[in-house]
Amino acid sequence: MGVHGLSTYLRENKALLFKQLRFEASDENPTNLVVDAWSFIYELIHCKKLDWVYGGEYGELYRLIAVVVKAWLAVGLRPHFVFDGPSPPLKFGTVISRMRDNIVRRSELFFRTSPPARSHPRFLNENRILPPLVCVTSVEALKALAKEGLPIELYFADEEGDPYSVELAGKLNGYVTGTDSDFVVLNAEGYKGYIPMDDFLWDTSALGDFAPQPEPEPVDDFQPIKRKKGKKHFEVNHGIIPPPVEDVSRISLTCTVISPAVLASHLELPISLLPLLGALVGNDFSASPSARFGKQSLFFDRKVSLSQRITRVSNTVRDTISSPAQNKAKKQEGSDGVIDLIRRVVHTLLLQGVSSLALGEEPAIIEKIVESALQYALPVREDGALRSPGPSCLLGNPGDVNLYGREKGKAVRRLYLDGYHGGSVSSKMLDPLHTGTMWPRPFLEHPEKEAVHRSIGRPIREWIYAILDDGVGLPVRPEKEEAKAENGAGKEEEGDDDDDDDDDDDDDNELIDVVEENSSDEDSVTKDPLAPLKGALRRLSGVETPQSETPPPEVRKRKVITEYVRRGQRIDLEDLQVGFLPELLEEVEIPLEGPIQLAPESTRLRLFLTIIDAEEAAGKLRGISPEQIIPALAVRWVVSVLYDRTSESEGSKDRFAEKWTRTEVKALLMAFIRPTVSVAENEDGEVPSSTATEILDRHVQLMAQVLASLEAIILLAQALLLDFDRRVPLNLVASFSGKRFHQLLSDGNATKSSSEELDSLMDVVTAGLDAEAFTDEAYKKRKVRKEQQKEKNLPQALPAGAKLNGKGGFAAGGMFGVLANVGEDDDL
């Protein structure tokens, strides 16, 4: 969540709105700090500038989380981390636009850029994509710290986490930290205010000469130059990452804070109208399917800055509530007075007046504003009091998540909810149950190839949907929505890209009635479609149906899950029919009575291995550690799927080129088990960022396939409620480095080493697979050499104004075209 332009407005008025706080180890009473978990993850990766292009430096992220949390505890802070739950339907439009802009388009730009240019640190920093497994890594790192006895708490919200963070801070009489301006709009009794996470400053003055010196800040566009003494280098003290000192108890933390009351006083508005301000300016819930309904184009001129929009809206609201007409409207009770206020403000903000709106547009705009403003309302209990937070409490009412209210599978629902609030079940597992959707997170992959989440992950997710539907019950899509989806399916593929984007937004922002399922309801079944024909045949033959005859059998209706996956250069929705688990189990010959979630663990493990085609590797799993089970099975699944695709393609060269070599499999496994190979690492086992590593298209695509497989298999393990502490631990990426994987692929000699541990992992991957599942090493070497030669032919840095001709050289014509043919020894 975030109010458009509010962060900019706060920065421009920082001296007037913020006050300074200081936290030290000498503080006797700890200060409760509610942490927006996703902001925390983003800020860690941004401050440390962790490499992302290789797939993610999860081991380094795991270590950084421990460093920051322990430093916070040392200065008297007690952190409470809040993770977002499944996205509400009203936010689908924002989620789609962010995935498209921040992932798909950046991925396309990466593959459209020359290898030398895209390897530049500036390009990588400006087009950063968040690795997909950072949330799993962060949760496991925080859970590990809690198991050590550190006083930290984890909370998992039922939907959007921002309202619950403010509610929790109010109950704890603490602060909220993050990078979201909504924390200045939300308010609760006892809430002390919002601390921007990017304003943290670590003070090391107490260390004297032993204090790390921060780098000088640029002044007036001039960068001060400081000569380094020897090789000693200290990190800056600005940001959430503490300086590298041995005794963190001797440093202090300085930050700034703002409360909603201060902002309301500055804008001269009642604090209760701040949500209306956010809805009018625009937030994550105000995205409109039509440009006609977009408030930015109706309310603001394009030349108006973001902070000026805040000022204009606040002035308009203030003038409206103080006008004589509004004073008369105050006598109205209930929501009529609020609607009248919104209507008057909208009339004033419209650039071309209310007469420019077509019939029905004004009510649609007002309804959208009301819906956006209501997202800031904190849920309360029936007695009017806010919910009491606690380590194991549900941050939402029982009716908030569709898991509640269903009579079928109460025990299964409780297991899923306990797992979710305990951090062992992802919020992605609640998306199908909550809204009938699934959002596989894309990463860096070739835009012209089929999305790996479709080819690699979907076969596993289809089983997940069947498991959830059988044990809990998925939402039933209303018949009107089904008819609309069927009628619009063909048109969606025929339109151009611009029209498709609009159509996507239309579908994503529409509120859908989710009908809850009950096994005894008639909503989940339909009459036998052949029953009328059977009755007609009986009448024609003169045979009347006896009154006591058993009614025709009922046919259970198949559920539909909507997946949002990449298709080309956009995020598109695809409807999938959910299979019946009993029928699927019959095909794999696994007898079962009752929900699979309540079956013995041996049965669930057998089904787990059967789904990912790893039954023949079951005996080999005993020879590896539990943390290595999922990585080994993930790469095995990728190899198996690509081999099947090659076999079905009838000799397609593209399909054959997709297959992995044994060396590539070995490199991936070595990246997980941290072998002692000749890779440049420091004392902490990290790969320094300065170490140059080739970024080849094939290596990037291999990593995308593995990440998609890992995500799908982790979700499958969660759906089957496997033992996450003993059987399949989720801290599998605690030491994984994507950069190490790329280095091992580039260094052919590194993968020639062997160990008993690596051999055991290779046995798991290759057990039962045909030799043809792996492609020829010589073939891959030729492909890689061609790709490397193409990169070498490109200039390492392009002069200003220079262009490439598409063959690795300068374009003909112009000064650079002439100079390109001049030898190094020629006299000019």
N, C-alpha and C positions, 0 to 999 in steps of 0.2 A: 504494500500500500504506500501511497505518497501523494501529497497535494502538489499539483503541477506549479512549479515556480516558487514554492514556499521555502525550500532550502536556499535558493538564491537570495530571496528576500531576507532570510535570517542572517546570511553571511554579510549582506550589505549593511545591516543594522545591528551587527554583533555587539558593538560597544554600548548600545542602548538597551539591548534585550538580555544579554547573558551576564552572569556573574561567575566568578571563579571559585572552584573547590580545590581542596588539597587533602590528599589521603596519605597518612604516614603509618609506619609500623607501630608507633607509640600510642595510636588510638586504642583505647580500652574496649569500647563497644564496636563490634564490626558493623559496617554499613551494608545493607542489603542492596544488591545491584542486579536488576532483572536484565538479562542479555538477550537481545534478538539474535537467535542462533545463526540465521542465514547471513545477517549483516556481519556477524563475527567471522564467519567462514570467508566471506568476500574480502573483508578487511585484512585478514591474515595473509591470504594469497596475494593481495595487492601490495601490502607493505613489504613482504618478503620477496615479491616478484618471483614467485615460484614458476618454474617452467611448466607450461601447459600443453605446448604443441606436441609433446611426445606422449601424451595420454594422462599426465598427472604425476606429481611427486608426492604420493600419498604417505610414504614413510616420513618425509620431512614435515608434512602437515601434521601428522600424528605427534611428532616430537614438539612442534611449535605450540600446539594446544596445551601440552603439559607445561611448557615454559611460561606461557602467558597466565594460565590459571594459577600457578604457584606464585607468580609475581603479584597478582591481584590479591591473593590471600595474605601475602607478606605485608601489604600496605593497608590491611584492615578492611578489605572488601570481601563480601560473601556473595559469590555469583549464583544466579538462578537462570538457567538456560531454557528458553522457550522456543520450540520448533513449530513451524506451521503444519497444519493438517491438510486434508484434501481441499482443493480450490472450489469455492462455491460457483454455481453456474454464472452468476453475475460478473465474475472475473475472467471468464473464459476468453473473452476478446483480448484482454490485456495479456494473458498468458500466451496466446497464440502470437500476438505481435512481438512480444519479447523473444520468443523462440525463433521467430522468423528473422528479426533484426539482429539479435545478439549471437545467434548460432548459425542459422542456415546461410544468411548473406555473408557473414564473415568467413564461413567455410568456403563459399563460392569465391570470394575475393582471394583467399589463400591459394586456391588451385588455379586461379587466373593470373597470379603474379609469378614472375620469374623466380627460380630457386634462390639466386643471390639476394634479391630484394626481400623476399619473404622470410629469409633467415636473419634479417637485420633486427636487433633488439627493439628498435622503435616500432617497426611494423608489428612485431609480436605483441608488444605492450598495448598498442592501440587497437588491436583486433583480438584481444584475449577472449577465450571461450572457457567457461567453467567446466573442469573435468567432471564426468557424471557420477563418480563414486565418492565425492568429497563429503556428502552427507553421511553415508555409512561410516566412513573413516572418522568423522568428527564425533558421531554418537558413540562409537566404540571407544574412542580415546577418552571421552568424558566419563563413560561408564567405568573404564579402567581406573580413572582417578578417584571416582566415588568409592570403588571397591578398596582402594588404598586407605580409605578413611578420611579423605579430604572433605571438608564441609561444603559440598556443592550439590545442587539439585537440578534435575532434568524434568521438564514438563513438555508434553506433546498436546498441542491444542487440537480441538475437533475440526476447526476450519482455519480462518485467518488468525495468525498468532498475535497481531498487534493489540486488539482489544483485550485479550487475555493477559498480555504482558503488563498493560497499564492497570488492569484490575488486580493483578498479583502484586504489583508495586504498591498499590494503595493499601492492600491488606498488610503488607510487610513494612509499610511506612518507608519505602525506599525509592530509588531512582530507576529509570530505564535507560539503557544505552543501546545505540544502533546507528543506522544511517538513513532513517526513515522519518520524514517530516510529519507523518501522521501522529507521532508521539507528542507533538505540540498541540494537536487538535483534540485528541482523546484525553479524558480527564476522569478522575475518581477521587473520592475522599481519602486522604492520606498519601496521595501521589505527590512526590517531591519535585518531579520534573524530569526533563529529557536531557541526557548528556550525549552530544554527538561523538561517535566513536573515533572520528578522524581528528578530534581536538585533544587527544591524550598527549601529555608531555611528561616524560620521566626526568626527574630532577636528581642528578648525581652529585650535587655540590657537597654533600656530606662526606663523600669519599676523598675529597681533596685532590691531590696529585694523581690518585689512582682512578679518577673518574674518566670514563671515555668521553672524548670531546666530540660534540656534534659538528657536522659539516656546516659551513657558513651558508646562509640563505642568500639567494640572488636579490640584489637591490637595484631598482630602476632598470631592469633588463640587463644588468651587468652581473656576471657570475664571478664572485671572488675566487681567486686562485690561491690555494694553500699548499705549500710544499710538504710532501709527506716525509716523515722521519723514519728512515729504514723501511721495513716491510710491515710495520705495525699499522693496522687499520681498525677504526672503531665505527660501529654503526651509529646512525643518527638516533637521537633520543625521542624524536617525534613519532607518534603512532602507538598502537596497542602493544607492540612487541618491546619488551624491556631491553635495556642495554646489556651487553654481555659482561656482567659482573658476577663474582662468586657469591657475594653476600647481598642478596636482594633486599634484606631487611633494613639496609642502611640507605636505601633510596626512597623517594617519595613520588607520588603521582599527582599531577596537576591537570585539571580539566575544567570545562565550562558547562553551565547548566542553564536551562530556560524552563519555565513553567507555563502551562496554558493560561494562567491568570495574568502573567506578565504580557504575553502576546495580546490577549484580549484587551488589557488596559491600554497598550500601545495603539491598537487599532480603534480604540474607543467603541468596543462592541461588548455586549453581554457574552460571558464565557459560554453560555448555552448555544450561541449562534455560530461558534467556530466550525462545527460540522457543516452548517449550511454554507459557510464561506468556502470550505473545501469542496463541497459538491458543486458550487457555482463556478469556481475556478477550474475544477476538473481533478479527478483522482482516478485510481485504478479501476473503479467500478462505474465510471461515467463514460466509458468508451461506447460510442454509438455505432450501430451497423450501417448507418447512412451518413454521408458527409453533410446532408441537409440538416440532420439533427445535431451535428457537432457543435458544441457550445463555443469552441475556439473560433470558428468561422462566423458564428452568429453574434457573439458578444464582443470580440476583440479584433481590432485591426492587426494585420500581419506585422506592422512596424512597431507595435507595442511590445515592450520587453516583458519577461515573465514577472519580474517584481512590480512593474507598473500595472499588470493585471490584478495582482493582489491588492494594490492600493485602490484601483478603480472599483473593484467589487466591494471592498470594505467600506469605502465612502458611500457607495450606492445603498448598501444595506443599512448603514447608519442613518443616512438621510431618509430612507423609507420608513424605518421604525420610529423616527421622530416627527414624521409628517402628520398633520391633523387627520388625514384620511385613515392612517394606520391607528391613530389613537381611538377612533371610533370602532375600528375592526378589533381592537383588543377586547372589546366587550363580548366577542364571540367566544364560545367555549369549544373545547375539543380541538380536532385537527383542522376545522374550517378556518380558524384564524391563521394557522401556520401556512396553509395552502394559499390563502389570500396574500400573505406576506411574500411568499415565493412568486406568486403571479405578478405582484407589483414590481418586485425586483427584476424579474425577467423582462417585463415591459420596458423598464428603464435601461437595461443593459443591451437590448436589441439595437444593433447599429442602424438598421433600416426600419425600425418600428414594427409594431405588432401587425400592421396591415400587410407586411411583406410575407407573413406566414400563410400557408395554405390551410384549408380546413382540416382540423385534427392534429396539426403540428404542435400547437401550443400545449394541449393536454399531454402529448407525448414527451415534450421537453420537461414539463413540470413533473411528470411521473418519474422520469429518469433522474431528475435532481432529488426527488424525495427518496428514491431507492438508494442513491449514492450517499445521501446524508444519514440514512438509517444504518448504514454499515458501521458508523461510529458509536452506535448505542451499545453500551455494555450489558450483556445478559444478566438478569437478576432472577432470584428465586421467587416463588409465588408470594412469599411474605414481603417482597420488596427489597430484601437485603441482597448484597452481593454475595457470591459464593465464597466459601472459605477455602483458600488454597492449601495444599498439602502435598507431600511427596508422591502420594498415590491417588490424589483426588482426580476426578474428571473435570477438566476445565470447561466442559460444556454440559448443558442440561441433558438428561437422558434422551430427550426427543430430538437433540440437535443432529445426531448421526443416525442414519437410517438403520443401523444395526439394531437399535432399540425399537421397541414397538412391534417386533415380529415374534410370533409364538413359536415358529419353527426354529429348531436348533439353538435353544437358549444356552446350552452348555458350550456349543461351538462359538457362539457370539462372545461369551464371556472369555473364552480362551484367546480369541483375536483381540478383544479390547484390552485384556491384561497384557498381552504381548505388545500391543501398540503403545500403551502408556508405560510399559517397561523398557521400550526402546529396541525390542527385538523384532518388531513387525513394522515395516515402512508405511508411511502415509499413502504410498502408491497402492497398497493393498486395500485401502479404504475408498479409493476413487471409484472402482467398479461397484462397490456396495453402496456408496453414497450418491453418486450421480450417473452411474452406468457408463463411465468413461475410463480411458487409460491414456496416460501421457508419457510414453517412453522418451527419455531425454536424449536428443541427438547430440553428436559430438562432431569433431572434425572428420569428414569423410568426403570422398569424391562426389561432387554434385551430379555427375552424369551416370553414376552407378545406382543400382537399386539400394534403397535405404537398408542398412544392416539390421535395423530393428524390425523390418519386414521379413527379410530372408533368414536371419539368424534367430531373432528373438520371438517372432510371432508363433511358430509352432509350439513353443513352451508356454507362452501366455494363453493360448487357446485351451490348454489343459488347466491352467490356473482359473480361468473363468468357469469352466465346468466344475471344478472343485469348490469354488466359492458358491456357485449356484446350488449345488447339491447340499452343502453343509449349512448355508445361511439363507441363500435366496437373493438373487440379483433383482434390482428394480425392473418393473414391467413398463415398457414404453407404451404410452397411450396410443390408441388406434389412429388418431389424427396425425400424430407425429410419424407413425410408421408409413402412412399413406403419403405424407409430405416428403419423407425421405426417399420413398420409391419413385415418386414422380420427379423429384429433382435430381436423382442420381445421374441420369443421362445428360441433363443440361449442364451439370457441374463440370463435366469433362470437356464440353465443347467451347466454353467461353474462353476469352483471353485471360492473361494473368491478372490484369486490373480488376476485371469483373469477378474473377475467382476470389480475389482477396476480399472484395465486398461481400460476396456470398458467404465466405467463411465467417466473416465478422457477424453477418446476420444470424447464421446458425448458432454461433458461439454465445452471443449475448442474449439469445431468447430464453426466457424462463420456461423450464419444462416441468410439467407436473409429474412427479415421480410417484407411481402407485406402488405402495408396499405390498409385498406378497404374503399370502397366508396359504398354507397347504390345503386348507379346507375351503378357501374362497373359490368362487367360480371365475374370478378374474384371470387366474393363471391357467385355466383350461378352456378349451372350446369344444363345442359339440362335434361329433363325428361328421365331417363334411359329406360323407356318403349316406347319411341317415335319410335325407329326403328322397334320394333315389331308391333306397331300399323300400321305403314306405310306398312309393309309387308302383314299384314292381309287384308288391304284395296286392295292391288294389287291382292292378291289371290282371293278375292271376286269380282273383276272386278269393284270396286268402286274407282274412282279417287278422290283424295283430291282436293277440289275447291281451286283456287288460293287465293280467298278472305278469306279462313278459318283462324280463329285465330290460331297463332302458339301455339304449346304445352306449357303447363305451365312449369315454371322453378322452380326447387327445390333448396331452400337455403342450402348451404353447412354448416355443423356443424363445429364449431371451436374446436380446441384442446388446452388444457392447460397442461403443463408439471409440475407436482408436484415433488419436491425433499423431500422425507420423509424417515424416518428410516425403514429399513427392516432387522430385525435381528441385526447384528453388523456392518451394513454399511448403507450409504446413497444411496438410489436408486431413479431412476426417474420412474414416472408412468404417462402415458398419459390419460387424462380424456376428454371425449367429453362434450362439453358445451351444455346445453339444451336451448331451445327457451323459453324466458320469457313469451310470450303470452300463450303458451301451459301450462306452469307451473301455470300461474295465473288462467287459466280456471279450473284446477284441484282443486284449493283452492277457487274458486268462488269469485275472486276479479276482477271486471271489470276495465279496464284501457284503456285510449287512450293517446298515446304519451309516452315519457320516464317516468319511475317511479320516477326518480330524480326530475322531475318538477311537480309531483302530489302534492295535498294538504298534509300537514303534518299528518293529521289524517289517510289518506290512507297509507302513508309510515309506520306509527306506527302500523297500523293493519297488514300490510305485515310482518313487523319486528317480531311481536308476533306470527304470523301464522307460519313463518319459524321455529322458535324455539319451536313450540308446546306449546305456553303459552297464547292462547286466553282466556282460562278460568281464568287466573290469572290477566287479564286486570283490572278488578274492584278492585283488591286488591292492585294494584300499587299506587293508590292514598293515601294509608295509610303509605307509606314509603318515605323517603327523596330521591331526585333524585340521590344522590351519591350511594345509595344502590340498585338501580334498576338492573344494570348490574351484580353485585355479586349475587343477589338473583336469577336472571334468569339464570346465569351461572351454579350454583349448581343444579337448577331445571332441566336444560337441561341434565346434567350428569346423574341425577337420572332417567330421562325419557329414555335416550338412553340405559342405562344399563338394565333397566327393559324390554325394547323391545328386547334387545339381549337375555335376559334370556328366554323370552316367545318364541322366535324363536328357541332356542337351544333344546327344547323338553327334559327338565330335566337335562341339563348338570350341574354337580357340580361346575365346574370352572366358568360358567356364573352366577350361583346362588351366588357364593362367591364374585363376583364383586360388587353386589348391596350394596348400602349405608344403614346405619342405621339412624334413626332419631337423635340419639345422635351425629353422625358424621356430619350430616347436621347442627345441632345446633352449634357445635364447629366451623365450618367454618364461619357461620354467625356472631358468637360472635367475631371471629378474625377480622372481618371487622368493627364492630360497637364499638369495644373497650369497652366491658362491665366491670363493677367493679367486677371482680372475684378475687379469691385468687390465683393470679399468681404473682410471684416475679418480681416486676417492680421497677425502680428507679423513681426519681421525674419527669423526662421527659417522663414517660410512656414507657420507653424502657425496653426490657427484657435483663438483663445483659448476656454477652456472657459466663461468667463463670458458669451460671446456667445450670446444667446438664439436658438434655432432651433426652429421649429415641428416637432412630431413628429406627422405625419399618418399615419393608418392606411395609406393608399395608398402613401405614400413608404416606409414600413416594409416593406410587402409587395413593392414593387419591389426593394428591397435584398436581401430574402430570396431572390428569384428569381435575381438576379445572382450572389449568393454560391453558391447551389446549382449554377448553370451553371459558374462558375469552378472549383469543386471537381471537378466531373465532367470538365471538359475538361482540367484539369491531370492528373488520373489517366489519361485517355486518352493524353495525350502521353507520360506515363511508361510506360504499357503498350506503346506503339509504340517506346519507346527513342529518341525524337527528340533531336536535338542541343540540349541544354539551355543550353549556353553561347553558341550562335550562332543557331540557328533559333528556338527558343521559350524564351527565358530565363525562369526562375521568379521573378526579382526584380521581377515585374510590379506588386506592391503596395508597393514601396519608397516610393512617394510618394502612395499612395491614401489619401484621407480620406473616410470615410462622412459626416462632418458637412458637408464641403464639398459633397457630392452633395445633401444635404437643403437646404442653403442655396441652391444653384443652382436647385433646384426651386421653392423658396419665392420667390426673386427672379426674376420673369419677365423682367426686363430683362437679367439676367446672361447668359442663353443666347442673346441676340440678337447677341452679338459673334461674329465669325468669324475664322478664320485658315486658312492653307493646310494646317497639320497637322490641324486639326479637320475640314476638308472631306475630307481623305484618309481619315480614320477613318470619317466618315459614308458615304463611297463604299463602304467595305468592308462596312458594316452593311446598306446598302440594295441592294447589287448583286444583281440577280436576284429580289428580293422584289417582290410585287405592292404597288401603292399601298394596297390595302385591308389590308395587314398592319399598318398604323398606324391608330390610331383618330383621330377628329376632335378637334382641339384645343379647339373650343368646348364639346364634350360634356364633356371632362375638366375644363375650367375651371368648368363648372356644378357638377360633382361635388365639386371641391375647395372651391368657395365654400360649398356646403352644409355640408361638414365643418368648415370654418373658422367659419362662423356658429354651428354647434352648440357649438363650443368656446367662442366668445365669450359665449354665453348662460349658460355655467356659471360659478359664482363662482370667483374665483382662489384663495380659501382658505376652507375651511369652518369656521365656529365650532364649538366643542366641543358635541357633542350634536345638531348640525344634520344633516338628511338630505335627499337629493335625491329628487324624485318621478319620475325617469326621463325628464323632458322638459326638463331643464336648470334647473329652479327648485327652490325649497324645497318639501318635502312639507307638505301642509296639516295644520293642527292644531299645537298647541304654541306656545311663545313666538315661535319663528322663523317659523312660518307666519303669525302676526299681523304681525310686523315686516316681512315681505317685501312687504306691500302698502302700507307707509307711505312716502310720498315723502320726498325728501331735505330739502325745505323745510318739512315738517310739523313742528309743535311737539308734542313728546311731554310 
